[in-house]
Amino acid sequence: MTSKERLRAAINHKSTDRVCVDFGASGVTGMAAGAVHRLRQALLPDPDYRVKIIEPYQMLGEIDAELRQALGIDVVGVSSPRNMFGFTNQGWKPFSMPDGTKVLVPEAFNVTRNEKGETYIYPEGDTSAPPCAKMPRSGFFFDALDRQQPLDEHKLDPLDNCEEFELLSDEDLNYFALEAKRLYETTECGLFLSFGGLGFGDIALVPALWLKHPRGIRDVEEWYVSLALRKDYIKQIFERQCEIGLKNIERIAESVCDYVDVVFVTGADFGMQTGLRASADSYRELFKPFHIRVNQKIHSLTNWKTFIHSCGSVYELLPEFIEAGFDIFNPVQCSAKHMEPRRLKREFGKDLVFWGGGVDTQKTLPFGSPDEVYREVRERIEIFAHESGFVFNSIHNIQANVPTQNVLAMFRAIQDSVIT
């Protein structure tokens, strides 16, 4: 099978010649730049090579074509021309991470450092605006800064929380069309599309790091309070977001045609380690109606499979995700309560493609031995890849300080696995 054929078989619950693998196709299935750098040097030694930071909020590194081939990766991403900080990934320049890793960053990646060694970054790369995120001195990625303006309960306007939602420009549509066509014609990989705007209540997006002076409710705690106490306000935001999102689906579906296989819909986290962030009733009331509309629109116009990312213990919501029309569930956080792999596969494997769950990134991958990593990966593939419906990925992004020998053990286990 080619990688395209392998991905399409896996997401349609058909047999594959080997397990389908994704690393780097999206902002929730990648690797931190430090991990990519050391992995590349282990497999393709080149002391002068610098990894590109393609998602600067999480400081994710590019899995370039040469490394992708060396690792046997089957999926490649088609993402927005602008990143989480609102500038484009172009005009690369050198940058040194706090741990000394030498990378390349986009030309508008403009930062300042204070006397404590903390690194501040700015929306659109404009250092005259207030900073929107901070990287600690010993950190590997940025944390959003609270830029919440004083709230007047009597003057809250849902449109203030909608200023980031807009129709895709002709320029952006042309970019997506050309990029999808290029990757379809020049690689054997399946294509994973991320164009944004459909992640209702995604907490990573609420602070709107790409806006210089965001209005509305932007504080994380205040947003979660609003889900309980300002439901009408939230529904009005989601309604406006959905209206624009549906129009964007129509426009981009026409632009990228049949090149794309999977589309990222939402990364809102509905679970914690021990249970749901909010009740299942809250999901049904606030989120599910909009998820249904988005999935129905995508499925009516395309053959794309729809992808939901939700961390934590969401066993109770998996039937709801299926009813809402989602095809793919990620990251499959098996360490969370009720998320036991065999149970998930047995109860939901006929309806959901599991994309992730391949190795525990909280304990096994960063702190286990290579042998422990190898055994866990082999076991997870045996469970999830049985009768297909599985794309291998770790449980969320691989972090910067994970031992390279453990990452190599993970890929060795993937290569040694036989699926049934």
N, C-alpha and C positions, 0 to 999 in steps of 0.2 A: 504493500500500500504506500501511496505518497502520503505526506503529512495532511494534505487537504482531505484525502479519502479517509484517513484514519480518524480525523476530527469529526467529519460528517457522519461516519459510522457510529462513533462513540456517542454523539449527542442525539442520535436517532435510535439508540439502544440496539445497535447491530454489532455483530462480532468484528473484532479487529485483530490484526496480526500480532500486535504488541500493545502495551498500554500507551494511550495518548498522553502527551506531556506538555504542560504550559509553564513557563516562567518568563515573565516580562511583558505579557500581552496587555496587562491592565495595571492600574494603580493599586490593586489589592492582591495581585498574584506575582509580585516581582521580588527583587532582591535589593537590599541596600548596597550603595556604591562600594563600600569597603569589602563586602562579601564578594561582589562581582570582580573587583580588582584582584583579590587574592586567588579566586577560582581561576580567573583567566591566566594569571601568571603561572599557576600550577599546571595548566593544560596547554597553554600557548605562550610560552615565556617570551616577553618583550619588555625590557625595563623602561622603554620610552613610551609605552602605550598608556594613555590616560582614558579611563572610563568616562563616558558622558553622563551627566546627571539629567535624566529625562523627566523626573518628577521631583522638583526641588523641595516641596513641603516635607515629604518623607525621605528625601535624598536617595531616591531609587536610581540604580545604575542601569544603563542600556545593556541588554543582551544583544550584542551585535551579531551580524550574520555568521561570522566565522565561529564565534562561541556557540551560537545557537546550533550550528551544524555539529560541532564537537560534542554537544550535550544531548543531541537527539530531540530537540524541542520542536513541537509540531504547530505551534500557534504564534501568530504575530499580531501586534496591535495596530489599529488605525485610530489614533486619538486626536483630540482637539489641537489646533495649532497653538493654542495658548494654555499655559499651565495654571496651577492653583494660585499663583501670584499675579496672573493676568498679563504676563509677557510671553513672547514666543521663544521656542527652543531653537535659536539660531545664533550665528555669530559667536562661536564657542571661544572661551578664554580659560586660561589655567586658574585653578583654585586649589588650596590645600585645606583638607578637612582638619578639625581639631586634633585628630589622632595622627596627623601627618600624611594621610593618604592623598596623593596628588590626582586630581580629577579635572574634567572640563565642565564648565557651567555656561549657560547662555549669556550673551553679552549684556542683557539687562538684569542679570543677577548681581545686584548692587547691595552690599552689606556694610554695616559698621560694627565695630567691637568696642565695648566699654572697658573700664579698668579691671573688671572681674573676668574678662575674657569671654563674655557672652556675645553672641553674634545676632544682630538684628537685621531683618530683611523687610522690604518695602513693597507695597502694591504697585504694580506696573514698573517696578524698579526705580521709582521716584523717591529719592532720599529727602525731598522737601516735604513729603507727606509723613504722617505719623507711621512708625513701624507697625507691621501687622503680625509678626511672628518672631520668636526668639529661639535660638539654639544655645543650650547651656554650654559652659566651657568644656565639659567632658562629654557632650552629647553627640549624637549621630544624625539627628533630624530636628526639625523645627516644631515648636509648640505655638499654637495660636495665642495672640495677646487679646485681652478683653478690651474691646473698643466700644463697649456699650455706652450710648449716650443716655443722659437722664430720661426716665420714662414718665410720661404724664398719662395716667390710666384713662383719662377722659379724652385724650387726643390721639390715641393709638390708631394708626391707619394701616390696614393690611397691605396697601400698595407699597408702603415703605419696605416691606419684606419681599417685594416682588421686583425691585429695581434691577436685580441681576438676571431676570428672565426676559429674554427677547428672541425674536425670530432670527434664525441663522441667516447671516448675510450671504449674498451671492458669492462673495470672495471665499467665505468659509465653505460653502457648498462645493465650489470649484476645487478647493483644497482637498476635501474629503473624497471627491470623485477621482481626482488625479492620483491621490495617495493609494486609494483602494485598488485602482486599476494597476498601478505600478507594482504593488506588492503581490497582487493576484498573478500578474504576468511574469514577475522576476523571481518569485519564490515558490516552493512547493507547499508552503504553510497554509493552514486555515486562517481566516481573518476574524478578529475580535474588534468590534466597533465600540468606541466610547465617544459620545458627542455631548453629553451633559444635559442638565435641565430636567431630568425625570426623577431625580432622587428626593422625593417628598420627605422632608424632615431629616435628611441626612445631616447628622450633627457636625460632621467635618466641614460641611458647606455653609452652615448657619452663620458663622462669623464673617463670611464673604471676604476672604483674604485678598481678593483681587480688586476690591473696591477701596478707594482712598478714604471715603467718609461714609461708611454704610449706615443706613437709617433702619429704624424698626427694632425688633427684638433680636439681638446678636449675642447676648451672653448665654453660655451653655446652660447654666442652672435656670435662668429665667425662661429659656425656651422649653425646658422640660416641665417647669411649673405651668407654662401656658398650655401644654398638651392636656392638662387636667382642669385648669381654671379659665382658659380663654379658648374653648373649643370652636366657637363661632369664628373667632379671629383666625385660627389655624385653618379652618375649612375654607375661608375666603382666600387665604394665601394659596392653598392647594388647588382651588378651583381655577384661579388665574394662571398658576403654574401649569396646570394640566391643559388648559386651553391653548397656551403657547406651545407646550410640549407636543400635543397632538398635531399641530400644524407643522412643527419641525420634523416629526416622524414622516409625514407625507412628503415633505420636500427632500429629506435626505434619502428616503427609500428610492425615490426616483433618480437621485444622483449616483448612488453607489450600486444600484441594480442588484445583480445576483453574486457580486463579488464576496459579500459578507456572509459569515456563518452564524455569528453570535453577536448579540448587542447587550451592552451593560445598561441595565435600567436603574437600579438603585443600590446604594451602599449603606442605607440607614440600618443601624444596629438595633435590633429589637430585643437582644438578649444580653445577659450578664453571665458570669461564671456559674451562678447558682440558680438562675431563673430568668423570667422575663423582666425587662425594664418597666413595662406597663402591661396591663392586663390584655388578654386576648380580645376582650370586648372593645378595648380602646383601639386595637389594630383594626377590628372589623368596622368600627365607626369612622375612624379618621383616615386610615390609609388604604384599606382594601378596595373601596369603591374606585379610587383613582388608579390603583394598580390594575384593576380589571379593565378599565377604559384604555390604559396604555397598552396592555398586552393584547387586547382585542384589536386595537388599531394596527399594531406591529404584525400580528398574525394574519390580518386581513389583507395586508399589502405585500408581505414578504414571506420568505421561508426561514427567516432568522429565528434562532432560539433565544429566548429572553432569560437574562442572568440576574439573579438577586444575590447580593452579598449581605449577610447578617451574622455578626459574631454572636457567640454565647449560646446559652441554653434556650433554644427555640423549638424544641421538640413539639410543643403544644401548637405552634404556629405552622408547622410544615403542611398539615392538611389545608390550612388557610391559603398558604402560598400556592399550593396546587390549584385550589379553586379560583384563585386570582389569575391563573393562567401562566405562572412562571414555569419554565422548562428546566432551569439549571439553578442549583443551590450551592452557595459557597459562603464561608470557607470550610464548613463541616468541622466545627470545633469539638472534637471528640473528647477532650478533657473536661468539657462542661457537663453539668448535671443532665441526666437523661439522654445524652448524645452518644450512646454506645454504638460503635460502628456496625456490628452485626444486626442490631435492632433497627437502625436506620435503613440499612440495605434491605432487610426483610420486609419492612413495613412500607417504605416509600420508594424503593429502587425501581419499581415499574413505572412510576410517574415522574420522578425527578432524576436528572443527571447530577451526580455528585462531582463537583469541581473543587478539589482540595481534600483535606483530611488525610493526606498521604504521610505526614509525619508531624509530631507535636513540636511546635516552635516555642512553647513555653518551658518545656523541660528536656525532652529527649534530644532534640537537635542542638540546642546551645550547651547543654550540660551532660549529656550522655556520652558514652564511648562510641567510636565508630561501629563496633559490633552491635551495640544496642540500637543505633540508628538503622543499621542494615536490617536487623531482625524486624523492627517495627515497620519499616517501609515494605518489606516483603509481605508481612501479615496484612497491612492495609490494602495492598494491591490485590492480594488473594480475596479479601472480603469485597471491596468496592468494585473491582473490575470484573467480578463474576457475572456472566451474561451481559457484559458491557454496561453502558450508561455511566462511564467514569472518565474524568480527565485528571491526571495526576498533577497535584500542586501541593505545596506545604499548607499548613493551616495559617493563612495570611502570609504577609511578606517575610522573607528571611532577613534577619537583622544583621547589622554591620559586624558585630563581634562574634558571630557564630564561627566555631573552628572550621577551617577549610577541610580538614580531614573528615569531618562529619558531613559536610556538603558532598564531598567526593564519595563517601560511603552511601549516601542517599542515591546518587546517580548510578553507582555500581549496582545497588539493589534493584533499581528500575530496570537496568539492562539485563539483569539476571532473572527477572521475573517471567513467569509463564502464566498467561491468563486462560481461564476456562469459561 
